[in-house]
Amino acid sequence: MMRKALLVFSLLLSVAAASANPAETTEALDIGSRLELFVDDYLIESMNGVQLRLHSPRSAGQVLAFDRPWEGNTSLYSTVFRDGDIYRLYYRGSSHPDYVVRRLMETGEEVVPSHPQVTCYAESRDGIHWERPSLGLYEFDGSRDNSIVWIGDGGHNFAPFKDGNPAAEPTQRYKALGGGPLWAFRSVDGIRWEKIREEPVITDGAFDSLNVPFWDSVRQLYVAIYRDFANGVRTIKCATSKDFIHWTPGEWADYGDAPREHLYTNATTPYFRAPHIYVAFPKRFLPWRHQLPVPEGDEGLSDGVFMSSRDGIHWDRRFLEAFIRPGRDRRNWIHRSNMVSVGVMATAPEEMSIYVARHYTFPSAHLERMVLRTDGFVSVNTGYPGGELVTKPLVFQGDNLVLNFATSAAGSIRVEIQDAQGNPLPGFALEESPLIWGDEIEHTVRWERSHAKATSDKPLARIAGKPVRLRFVMRDADLYSLRFREK
C-alpha cells in the first residue's frame, strides 16, 4: 500500500514539474532550413510589447482593362501564375450592361454588349505589362481574332494551374477545375483545353465562386479549396486527391473563434517562397450594405481580407480588418468588386504583386496590380518603447540566420539564442548579439564579437540540429520572416 502511495505521489510530482516548466515537455519544431513567415503564431511562444501587424499592399496602377468585345463590365475570377519566362493570366470574360450605375458614368463611356461567358487569356514577361494574344481557337462575334481559351462547361469560373507533380503526364501538365459541380480539365500547353472526363469530380459544394485547385509540393497532393454554405453563410471546404480525379470528401474550414463572415472567394495559394504555408485573400461580402443605387438583388459591398493556413482546413483569421479597402474611388463601393486574383507573383527582386479586380459592373472594369515587400504580409511589430518575442523550441539546419526586417533610424533588433529551457547559450546571449538596424529582405546575422565566433568560423554549426529558442528584442521595428541556411 505504501509503495502504491509513493508511486502516485511521484507521478503527481512529475506532472507538477512539467506544468511548472512546460519548455521541458514541449516538442521542438523542426524547421530545417525553410523560410518561416510570421503570418500566424506557429513559431511564437510569447510576446511582450510586440504584436503581429497586417500590412496592406499599395497600388501600382491598372494593368489590364476589360474592354475587348469578349470581355466587359462583369469580367472577373482571375488566376495568375508564372510559367518559366512568362506570366499567365486567365479570367472570365463577361458583360451585363444592365448592372451599370449609369449616373456615375462619364460622358461617352460605352459598355461592351452582353454576351455569353468565356474564359480569356493574357500573358506577360514581367507581370506588369500584359498582352492578349490572338489565339484563333474559338469564334466570337464572327471572328477568331481573340484571346479566348475555353467556351463551354466551367467557363463561368475556370481556374487553371501549372501542375508541379513530377508524375503528371505531359498531356496534363496544366490542369483546371471549373463549373458547379466541378469538372476537371487538362492541357498540354496551357492554351488548348479539354475535359479529362465528362463526369464532375467534386460535387459536394455550392461552387458559385472561383474554386481553387493546386499541387501541394510539400504534402505531394492535389488540393481544392472551394465554396459552400454553412448555416446560410458563404464559407469554404478543402478536399485532396492523389490523381486529380478521385477526391476526398470536403472538410469544412475551421476559423477558430473568429466571427463568421461571408467569404465570397478565397484566392488561396501556397506562398512561393514557403509553399508549406497557404496564404489566402478572401473577398469579404456584406450583402446588407450598399452605398450606390443598384438594381434590386445586387446590393452589397466587398473588401479583401487576409488569412493563412498550414493544412487548408484550419485557418488563422486573427486579422479581421481589411487587407484591401475599396478606397476613395466610388466605383469600388459596389457589390463583388475588390476581388483578389489567385496567385502571388515576384515582380522585382524585393517586391511581390497581387492583382485585384476593380470597378466591377462599370465600363471601366479592370485589373489593378498591388505590391508588397517580399514576405511582407504580416510582421512582428513594435514601436519605440520596444518589446520582445520568444519562439517555441525549434530545430534548424544551416550555418546562418537570415532575417527579413525593417527598422527606423533609431530602431533596432537583437537576437538571443537560448536552449530549450530558455537559458542563453554561451556566445549567443543578448549582450553578445550584434545590434541590427536598417531595412533588408535578407540580412545575415553575424556574431562576430562573440566567443561563439572565436571558436568557429560557423558559430551556428555547433548548435544546428539541437532544440533552441530565439529571443528577439526589438525597438521601432518590423520582423517579417526568418530562415536558417547554408552560406
N, C-alpha and C positions, 0 to 999 in steps of 0.2 A: 504493500500500500504506500509506504514511504517512498519507494523507488518510483512509483507511478506519479506521485505528487511532485517529486523532484523533476521528473521529465516534463510534466505540464508547466511547472514554473520556468524551466529552462526554455521551453518553446515560447512562453509569454515574453520572456526577456529578449529572445531573438526578434520577435515581432516588434517589440517596443524599440529595440535598437535600430531596426530597419526603418521604422517610422521616423525616428529622430534624425537619421542620416539617410535620406532617400537616395542620395547620389550613389551609395554603395550597392543599391539594388536596381538602379536604372541601367537598362541595357544600352550600350553605346550605339549611336547611329553610324553606320558605315557609309560615308560619303565618298570614299575613294578620292578621285581627282575630278569629280564632276562639279560643274557650276551649280551653286545654290543661290536662289533668289530669296529675298525677304518679303515674299508676297503673302506668307502665312506664318504661323508660329512653329513650323516643323523643327527648326533649329533652336528655338528660343526657350530657355529655362526661366529667365526672369528679366524684367525691365524696370529700371528706376530712373525717372526723369527723361525717358525717351519714349517714342511712340512709333507705330507703323503709320506712315503717311502716304496716301494715294496721290499720284501726280497725274494731272490731266495733260493730254497732248496739245500742241499748238498747231494752228492751221498753216499749211504750206501751199494753200491755194487749190483751185479747181484743176482737175487733171483730165476729166472726160465729161463732155456734155452729152446727154441722152437725146440728141436732136436728129438722128437719122430716121428715115421713114420706117425702119423696122424696130425702132426703139420707142421713145415717147415719155410722157409725163409720169407714168407709173412703172418705169423700169426700176428694177430692184434685185435683191437676192444675189449679191455678187460674191465671187470666190477668186482669190488671187494666190498664186504660188510661183516660186522660182523654179525654173527647169533649165539647168545648165546656164547658158549665157543669156537666156531670155526670161522675162516675167510673163506669165499667162494670166489673163483675166476673163472670167466667164460671168454672165449676168443675164437676167431676164429682160427681154425687150417687150414692152407693153405700153399701151396708151389708152386713156379713158378721158377724153376732153370734158365730159360732164362733171368730173370731180374738181375742176379748176375753180378756185375762189377768184372770180373774174375781176372784182373791184381792186384787187392787188396787182393785176396785170398791167404792165407798161404798154403804152400805145404802140400798136404794130406787132405785138407778140403773136406768133402763130403756134397752134397746138398741132402736134402730129396726129393725123386722123386715127381713129380707133382701128385696131386690128387684132388678130389672134396672137396669143403669147408665143414667143420664140426664145431660143437660147442663143445669145450673142457672144462674140469673142473679140478680144483685143490683145495686143502684145506690146512689150516694151523692152528696151535694152538696159534701162536704168531704174525702172519702177516709177519714173516721174513723167516721161513723155510717152504717150500711148498712141498706137495706130490701130485702125481697124482694117485688116487685110481683106481684099476681095477674094472670097474663097470659092464662089461658084458652086456651092453644094446644094443649095435649096433655092427654088424660085420664090420670089416675094414681089408682089405687085407687078408681075410680068417680067421680072429681071432676076438674074443670078448674081448680079454685081452687089454683093452684100457680105456681111461677116457672120452669117447665121451658121451655127454648127449642129443645131438639133431643132426639129419640129416634130411634135408628137407627144406621147405619154411622158410625163415628167418634165415637160418644158416649162411648167409654172415655177419649178423650184429645183432645177438641175444643179447638182453640187458635185463637181469633179475634183480629183486629186491625182497627183503623181504617186504611183504605188512604189514604195520603197522596199517591199518584200522581195528579197533576193530570189525567192522561189516562184515569183509571178511569171506567168507565161508571157513571151514577147507580145502576143496579140492582146494582152490585158495589162500592159504597162501603165495605162491610165484607166482609172475606174471612176464610177459616179453612182450616186443614188438620186432618185428623183420621183416625184409623184406623191400619191397618197391613196392606198398603201404604196410602199416604196419598191420601185423596180431597181434592179442592178444593171449597170451599163459598163461597157468596155470600149477601149480604143487603142489602136496601135501607135497613134501619133498625137493624140490629144485634140484632133480636129474631126476625124471621121468616127462617129459613134454608132453603136448598136446595142440592143438589149442582150444581156447574157442568156436570159431565158424569158419566156412570156409571163410566167407566174411571178407575182411580187415576192420579195424576200423578207420584208418586215411588214407586219400587218397590225401590230398592237399599239396603235397611236392615233393621234389626230392629224399630224403631218402638215397642217396649213401654215407652213413656215419654211425656212431654209434648214433642212435636216442634214447634219454634217457628218460625213464619213472620213476616216483617215487610217493610215497604217501606223500603229504604235511600235516603233523600232525597239523600245525598251522591253515591253511585255510580249513582243512578237505576236500581235493580234491585230485584226481589223476592229475598229471601234466606230460605233454610230451613236451620236448624240442627237436625239430627235424630240419633236414636240408632242405633248399630250396635255390633257386637262386633268387636274386633281381638285375635286370639290369646286368646280367652276373656275379655277384659276389656271392660267397658262403656265406650264412648267415643262420639264424635260425628263427623258429617260435615257438610259445607257444600255446598249447591247454590244456584244462582242462576237467575233467569228474568226475561224481559222482559214476559211476558204472564200469568204465574201458572199456565200450563198446560204449557208446554214447558220443562223444567228441564235444566240441565247435569248430567252425572254427578257424584255426590257426591265431594268431596275429603276425605280423612281429616284430622282435626285433628292439628296438629303442636304438641306441647308442649315442644319443645326437649329439654333433658336432664333434665326433671322426671321423677320416678318415675311409673310407670303406676299409676293408681288407678281403681277403679270409679266412674265419674261417671254416676249413675243418671238425673238430669235435667240440664238446662243453664241454663234460665231466662235466655237471652240477650236483651238489649235494647240498641238504640242509646241511649246516655245522652242524656237530653232536652235538656241544655244544651250538649252537644258530640256531635252524632249521628255524627261520623266515628269515634268510639270506641265499641266494643261492650263492655259490662260484662256479666258472667255470674256466676251464683250456683249452681253445680252442687251437687246433693246427693251428697255422697261416701258410698259404701256399702261397708261392711266385712262381707261375708257370713259370715265365720268367727267373728265375735264376737257374743256376746249376754249380757245381764245379767238379763233376766226370763225366767221359764218361758214358752215359746211353743210352739205346735204344730210338729211336725217339718216342715221345709221352709220355715219362716218365721223362721229365725234371721237375725241380722244387726243391725248398728247403723248409724245415719246421722248426719251433721252437715252443715253448709253451708260451702262454701269460696268463694273469690273468684278470678276470673281476668278478663283483658281481652284484646281483640284489635282490630286495625285493618283486618282483612280477613275475619274469620270462619274462617280456616284456621290462621294462626299465632297461637298463644295464649301469653300471658305467665302462667306458673304459678309465679312466684317465691315466692308466699305459700302454703306447704303447711300452715300452721297453720289451724285452723278460723276461719271468719268468724262462724259461728253455732254455738255448742255446745248440746248437749242441756240442760245446766244442772242445777239441783237437783231439778227436777220429775221424779220417777221415770217418769212416763207418757211422757216424751220419749225414754227409753232403750229404744226399740223399733225394729224394722226399718221403714224407709221413713217415719219421722217426720222433722220438721225440714226439710221441703221448701219452698223459696222459690218464691213465685209469679213469673210473668213480669210485669215492669213495675216501674219506679221512679217514684214519684209525688211531686210537690211538694205538700205539705200545709200549709205555712206559708211566709212569705217567706224564712226562713233554715233550713228543715227539709225533708227528703225522707223518704218512707216506703217500706218494703218489707213484704211480707206473707208470713207463714210458717205452714205447716200444722203443728199440734201435736196431740199425743195420738192419733196415728193408731192405729186399731183399738179405741179406747176409746169409751164412750158420750159422753164429754166432748170428742170431737174438735172442733177449732175452728181458726179463723184468727186469728193474732196479728199485730198491727201492730208494727213495729220501726222506729226512727228514727235518722237520722244528720244531721249538719250538711250543708248543701248542698255538694256536691263532696267530701264527707268520707270517701270510701272509703279513700284512702291519702294519706299526707303525706310530704314530706321532713322528717325529724325529727332533732333534736339535743338533747342535754342541756345542762347548764350549762357544761361545758368548751367547747362550741361547735364549729363546723366550717363548711365551705363547699361549695357546689355551683357548677360552671361548666357552662353549656349548650353544646351544639354551636352552630356558626354558624347564625343564623336571620335571616329577613327578615320584617318586620312592617309592618302598616299601622295608622295611628292616631296620636293625639296624647297618649295617656295609657297608662300601665302600671297595670293593676288586679290586685291580689293578694287571694287568699283565704288568711288566715293566722291563727295564734293564738300568743301568747307568754305566759310568766309575767310577773308584775310586774317581775321583774328581767331578763327575756329581751329579745331584740331581733333585728331583721333589718336589714341594709343591702344595697343593690343597687348594683353597679358595672356600667356598660355599657362593653364593650370592642369593639375592631374584631375582625375575623375571626381575626387572628393573636394575640389575647389582650392587646393593648395598651389601657390605659384611654383612653377618649375624653375630650378636653378638656371640662370641665364635668360629667362623669359618673364621675369617679374615686371610689374608695371613700370618701375623706375628704370628698368633696362630697355624698355621699348623705345624705339625712335618716335619722336613727335612728328606726326604726319599732318600736312595741310596741303591744300590745292584742289584740283578738280581733274580726276583721271578715270578713264574707263578700266584700265588695267595697271594698277600700281603694285609693284612687288615690295613687300615689307622686308627690310633688311636690319637684322640685329647686329650691326657692325661693331658696336662697342660693348657687347655682352660677353660673359665668359663662354656662352654657347658658341659664339663666333671664334673665340680663341682656341677652342678645342676641335673645331671642324670648319672647313670651308662651306659645308652644307649643314648648318646647325639644326635644321628641322629633320634631317635624315635620321637622327638618333631617336626621335620620338614618333616617327611615322609608323603606323600600324598599332599604336598604343592608344587607349582611351584618354582623351584630353578635353578640356573645356577652353573656350575662348572668351575672354572678358574684354569688351570694347568700352573704353572710357572716352566720351565724346563731348565736344562743345561746338555749338553753332555749325552742325554738320549733318550730312546725309550719307548713309551707307546702303548701297543698292544690292550688292551681291559679293560673294566671295568664292574662291576656289583654291585648292592646293594643286600644284602641278610640278612636273619636272622642269628644269631650266630649258 
